[in-house]
Amino acid sequence: MLGISIGDPNGIGPEVVLKTFSDSRMFDFCTPIVYAHPDFLVSQNKHFGLKVPLHTLNNSPQRRALNVVSSWDATPQVAYGQETKTAGKLAIQSLTAATAALKNGTIQALVTAPINKASIQSDAFDFPGHTDYLAQALGGEALMFMIHDQLRVGLLTDHVAISEVSSLLTQDRIVNKLRLMSESLRQDFGIRKPKIAVLGINPHAGDNGVIGSEDMNILAPILANQKIENTLLFGPFSADAFFGSQSYLSYDAVLAGYHDQGLVPFKTLSFGEGVNYTAGLSAVRTSPDHGTAFAIAGKGIADHHSFQQAVFAALDIMRKRQEFEQLSADPLPLQDDKKRTKRDN
């Protein structure tokens, strides 16, 4: 049971969701449940000339259909490409309904279509995006983790202004993000002893303090002295040549200091097929690597492959977690004291 939040109805979210499940083979992998309004999905199906089988979910979901849970009072009047508070409100209603289903076990994983960060803001929803909301709703420390084949890039700081980055570089934050990345690589990707590369914050990783002291005084000592279970830490590396030289291929993941330091090279190398994964949570959530793309919304030209990859990634990670739990379980259950004493003698 794979849950899907529909995202901003004025963006490309509905289009990429429908295009993904216009391929009937997708139903071989999961039973999708989307949170929106049945009439809305019917109208979007028609608008984009698609014939995705739809089923209004009241009782049992249909195996080979896009099941729709009515999470809105009515289907909206779509204004493609427009940033509106109404669309933002509907996007959050879809997200909160899907998150509730994830928490109560109705769905086993969640894929979120893009939202507009400006239109979602309200007194009831004061988060910069999905990641921070889900970290609070599901409990846990979230790591924004961009994944594509051999390329995995996590962020030390994500949706914060560049002027705030330096003040957030505390030892606790750095160690926590490294620990989250290590745990995710082991339980979500099946990598027994991950190798993590850390990028320097300043140009040329500070050039020994000539261009900023954060790398020399904060990052380097942590990487030299911090021990994380079954994990090898490397860096800090100069970020400007790290990806162009394909150095990332020598590591299982890369921790970047701030949003654009990690996402610019990631999207350059994988755009259209990359996936945004929120590591560190009690449940699996993925999303495509793009936003609402208002400029092309409603035109039928949106590329759905990143959303499709987000579906596959959610399913793969869920299975990896199950395998990790099985491998980590104690194969010999504890015996009562009498039997244990007899055995020891």
N, C-alpha and C positions, 0 to 999 in steps of 0.2 A: 504494500500500500504506500504509494509515493504521493505526498502532498505537494501542491503547487499554489503559491500565492501569485495572483495575476499581475501585480505591479500597477503602474500608472495606466489607467485605461486610455489615456490620450497619447501614450507612447507606443513603442513597438512590442511591449511585453505580450499582449494578447496574440499578436501575429506570430511571434516566434514560438509561443506555446502551441498554437494550432498547427503550424507548419511541422513542428517536431512530431506530433502525433498524427499527421496526415500520412506518415509512413506506418502502415499497419504492423510492421515488424516490431515496432516499439512496444506493442502490447504483449510481446513474448517475454519481455524483461520485467514488467511491472504493471500494476493496476493504478493508473493515475487518478487523483482526486484534486480538482481545482476549486478554489474558493472565490466565488464571484456572484454571478446571477445567471440562471439558465438562458434567459432571453438575450442577455448580452453576448454570450458565447454563440448563440444561434445567429445573431446579427453579424458578428465578426466572421463567422464561418462563411456567411453569404457574401459579405463585403470583399473578402479576399479570394473568393471563388474556390473555397475548399469544401471538402465533404467529410470532415472528421466526424465519426460517430459520437454523438453526445447522449448522455444519460443523466437526468435529474436524480440526484441521490436522495432517496427518502429512507430506504431500508438497506438492502444489500447492493454493493456496487457491481456493475457489469464488468466482466473480465476484459473484454475487447472494445472498450469505449472510454471516452474522456468523461469521467463522472464529475458532475457539477454540484457542489453544495451551495445553496442559496445563502450568501453572506451579506447581501445588500437588500434594502427594502424594495428597490425597483432597478430596472436597467437604466443606466445613465444616457444622456444625450452626449455622444462622443464629440470632442473638439480636438481632432488630431493635431498634435504639435503645440498645443496650448498648455501653459502652466496655470492650473486652476486649483483653488482650495478644495473644490468639490472632488476633483480627481484625486488629490492627495488624501482626502478623507476616506475615499473608497479603497485606495491602495492599502491604507492602514487597517481598515476593516477586514480586508482579505488577509493581510499578514497576521493580525491578531487571532482570527478564526483558525488559520492554518497552524499557528503556534500552539493554540489550545489543543488542537487535535494531535499535535506532536507530543505534547505533555501527557495527554491521557491515553496515548497508545493507539488511537484510531489510525494514524499513519506512522510509518517507521522511519521516514526520512523526509526532508523538506527541500524543495528547490524554489527559489524566489526569483520572480521576474523583476526587472528594474523599476525603481521608484525615483521620483524627483525629490531631492533632499530639501528643496525650498518649500514645495507645496505641502509636504507632510508635517511641517512644524505646526504645533498647536499646544494648548495648555495640557492636553491629554497625552501628547506624544512629543516629548522634548529630547529627542535623540538625533544625532547627525546622520544615522542610517541604520541599516539592518543589523550590523555587527554589534553595536552597543546595546540595541534593544534586545537582541536574542541572548546576549551575555547576561542581562538582568533577568529576562523571562525564564531562561532555562537554568540559570545558575552556573557559575564557572568564570574562568578568565579566558577571554577570547583572543585568538591570534588570527589576524587576517592573512590567509595563506593562498597565494596564487599558484595554480598547478597546471602543468601541461607536459605530458610525456616525462622527459628527464629533467625538466626545468621546474623548480619549486622555489618560490620567493615569498618569504614571510616579512612582516613589517614590525619594526620596533615601536614606531608610532604610526598611526594611520590617518584618520581624518582630523588632523590638527593643523593650525597655521604654522608655516615655516618658522615664524618668529618664536614659537613656543617649543620647538624641538629640543633645543639645548637644555632648557630647564627640566625636561622630562627624562633626561638621560641619567637616571639614578641606578645604583647598583641593583636594587630590588627589581626594577622594571626589566633591566637587561637580563638578569638571571632568570626571572619568571618567563620571559619570552623564549629564551633558549631552552628552558625546561619544557615549556608547552610544545615547542617545535620538535624536540627530541621525542617526547611522548607520542606526538602525532605521527612522526615518521615510523615509530616502532609499532603502534597499535593500528594506525589507519592505512599504512602503506607497506607493512610487513618487512621493514628494514631493521635487521637485528642490532646492528651497531652503526648508527648513522654518522656521517661526516658533515659538519655544518660549517659553512664559510660565513664570516661576518664582515660586512662592508664598513669602511671608515666613514665617519660623519663628514669630515672636512675634505676639501680637494687634496688629492694625493695622501689621504689618511693623515693629514696634518703636517707632513714633512717634518717629523720629529719636533713638533711644537711651533714651527715657523708659521703655519697657517692654522692656528687654533690648537688648543690643548686637550680637547675632549678625547681624541683617539689615544694619545700618549698617556694621559692621566687617568682615564676612566675605562675605556674599552680594552686596551692592551693588558693591563693588570688583571682584569676579570678573566679574559680568555687564557691567560697564562696560569692562573691559580684556581679557577673554578673547575670543580669536578662534577660532571653530570653522568649518571649511570649509563654505561654502555654507549657513550657518545664521545666523539672526537671533535674538538673545537679548533678553528683556524682563523687567523686574521689579526687585526683588521687589515683588509685589502683596499687598495685604491679603487674606487668604484668606476672611474672613467674608462678603464681598459678591461675590466673584469669580464664583461659579457661579450664584448667585441672579440676578445682573444679566446673565447669559448672556455675560459677557466671554470665556468660554472659546471661543466661536464664532469669535473673531477670531484664534485661534491653532491651529496644527496639533497641538500637544500641550502639556500642563501638567506641570511637575515639582513635586510636593508634598514637603514636608519630612519627613513621617512618615506612618505607616500610615493612621490615622483621618482625618488632614487631607485625604488624597486619596480614600480609599475611602468615607467617609461620603457626600460629595456624589456620587461616581461611582455608588454603588449606589442612591442616592435617585433619580437621573436615569435609570438604565438597568436597574434590578434585574429579573432574569429573562431578560435578553437580553445582558448584558455578558459579556466574555471576559477572562480573565487570560492574558496572553501573556508568556513569558519571553524578552525580547530579549537580544541580546548573545552568544548561544550559536551553536555551529557547526551546530546542527540546530533545527528548528521544534518548539516545544512550546506547547500551549495548554491551558486548563482552564475549566470554568464559573466564574462569579463567586460561587458559594455553597459552603458546607461540606457536611458529612455529614447535616445536618438530622435528627438522631436523633429529634426529637419527632414526625416524620411518617413515619419509615422503616417500610417494609413495608405501609403503608396504601393504596398505589396512587394517591396524590394528588400526588406530586411533579411539579413542572413541569419538563419536559425541554428547554425551549427554549434555556436558556443553554448546555447541553451541545451541543445541535444547532448553535448559533452558534459554539461552540468548534471544532467539526468544520469548518464553513465557513471560519472564520478561518484555521485551520491550512492548509487547501488554498489559500486566497487568498494567504497570505503566502509559501507555498512557490513558487507561480507568480510572484509579484512578485520573489522572489529570483532565480529563473531568468532573468526578463526583465532584471533589473539586471546580472547577470553577462554576459548577451549584449550589452547596451548598453555595458558598461564594457570589453569585450574590445577589444584592438587589432585593427582590421580589416585592417591591413597588416602581415603577418608580416615579421620582419627577414630581409633577404637576406644572403648571405655577402659577405665583404669585397670580393671581386673584382667582383661584380655591382654592389654599392653604389658602388664607386669609378668604375666605368664610367658609371653613371647620373649621378653627381655631375659628371663631366667633360663 
